[in-house]
Amino acid sequence: MMYWNDMGGWGLGLMAIGVLLLLGVLVALVLALTGYLGRTPRQRPPDWQPAPPPSPEQLLAERLARGEIDPDEYRHRLDTLRSGPSRPASG
């Protein structure tokens, strides 16, 4: 009587490859997890302060440097900025 439930050469080889792949994935997962959890947050220097936002005049100068506005428009807008706040027209 023959038993058809024994594993042949191909089955044994595929099972060995599958186990090795599973072990490789588990090792990679453990290494990635320990690397992630072992990191320490970056320390800022004690005197660190965030950079102040650029002034409207600096933004205007950057737009001129990028070529978004021409020198005449730059001077007009700069004069407007330096003249103070304008009042909206009441309607």
C-alpha positions in Angstrom: 0.0 0.0 0.0 1.4 3.5 -0.9 1.1 6.6 1.2 0.8 9.8 -0.7 1.3 12.1 2.2 5.1 12.0 2.4 7.1 15.0 1.3 9.2 14.7 -1.7 12.5 16.5 -2.5 10.8 19.6 -3.9 8.5 20.0 -0.9 11.4 19.7 1.6 13.4 22.3 -0.4 10.5 24.7 -0.6 9.8 24.3 3.1 13.5 25.0 3.9 13.5 28.1 1.7 10.2 29.3 3.3 11.6 28.9 6.8 14.8 30.8 5.9 12.8 33.6 4.3 10.5 33.8 7.4 13.6 34.0 9.7 15.1 36.7 7.5 12.0 38.8 7.7 11.8 38.4 11.5 15.4 39.3 11.9 15.0 42.4 9.7 11.9 43.4 11.6 13.6 43.1 15.0 16.6 45.1 13.7 14.4 47.8 12.4 12.3 48.0 15.6 15.4 48.2 17.8 16.9 50.8 15.6 13.7 52.9 15.7 13.2 52.5 19.5 16.9 53.0 20.3 17.0 56.5 18.7 17.2 59.5 21.0 15.5 62.8 19.9 17.9 65.4 18.8 18.9 67.9 21.5 18.6 71.6 20.7 21.3 73.9 22.1 20.0 75.7 25.2 20.1 79.1 23.5 18.2 77.9 20.4 15.5 80.3 19.2 13.4 80.0 16.1 14.2 82.4 13.3 12.0 85.5 13.2 9.7 85.7 10.2 10.9 87.9 7.4 9.8 91.5 7.3 7.5 92.8 4.5 10.5 94.7 3.1 12.6 91.5 3.0 9.7 89.7 1.2 9.5 92.5 -1.3 13.2 92.4 -2.0 13.0 88.6 -2.5 10.2 89.0 -5.0 12.4 91.6 -6.9 15.4 89.2 -6.8 13.2 86.3 -8.2 12.0 88.6 -11.0 8.4 88.5 -9.9 8.2 92.3 -9.9 10.2 95.0 -11.8 12.3 97.7 -10.0 9.6 100.4 -10.6 7.0 98.3 -8.9 9.4 97.4 -6.1 10.1 101.1 -5.4 6.4 101.9 -5.5 5.5 99.1 -3.1 8.5 99.9 -0.8 7.3 103.6 -0.6 3.8 102.4 0.2 5.1 100.1 2.9 7.3 102.9 4.5 4.5 105.5 4.3 2.5 103.7 7.0 -0.8 102.0 7.0 -3.4 103.2 4.6 -7.0 103.6 5.5 -9.5 101.6 3.4 -12.0 103.7 1.5 -15.4 103.7 3.1 -18.2 102.9 0.8 
